[in-house]
C-alpha cells in the first residue's frame, strides 16, 4: 500500500480543498445570477431576493466549514453578491432582524 502521509498527500488535500471552494463559488455565483434575474423580471423585490440568497449563501458557507474549508473568502463573496442584488441589503437585513416575528406578506399593491 502506498504511503499517503507525505508532502504529496498534503498537496493533494490542498488541491482538493481548492476544487471544492471553486465549485462552491460557482454555485453561489449561479444562485446570485438567478436571484438577480428574478428581480429584473419582477418576480421578487431586491430585498426578498437578497434575503433568500443570503440564507442560501450562509448554508453553503456552513457546509464548507463542516468540510474543513476556509470560508472567509467565500463569505465575503456571498456578502458582496447580496449587496449587488439589493444595494440596501445591510439596512434591510437590520430591519428584518429587528422585526418580530418574521413573517411573509402576500398582499398586492
MOLINJO-V536045 format. One line per field, one symbol per residue. ss: DSSP state (a for helix, b for strand, c for the rest). phi: phi as a letter, one per 20 degrees, with the letter a starting at -180 (. if undefined). psi: psi as a letter, one per 20 degrees, with the letter a starting at -180 (. if undefined). A space follows every 10 residues. Layout:
ss=???
phi=???
psi=???
//
This chain:
ss=ccccccaaaa aaaaaaaaaa aaaaaaaaaa aaaaaaaaaa cccccaaaaa aaaaaaaaaa aaaaaacccc caaaaaaaaa aaaaacccaa aaaaaaaacc ccccccccc
phi=.ffddeffff ffffffffff ffffffffff ffffffffff enfcfgffff fffffgffff fffffgfnef egfffffgff fffffcgegf fffffffffc ffbecdfdf
psi=pqojjahhgg hgggggghgg ggghgggghg gggghggggh jjhqqhgggh gggggghhgg hgggghijqo ighgghgggg hhhhgohkgg ghgghghhpp rqrqpjqq.
//
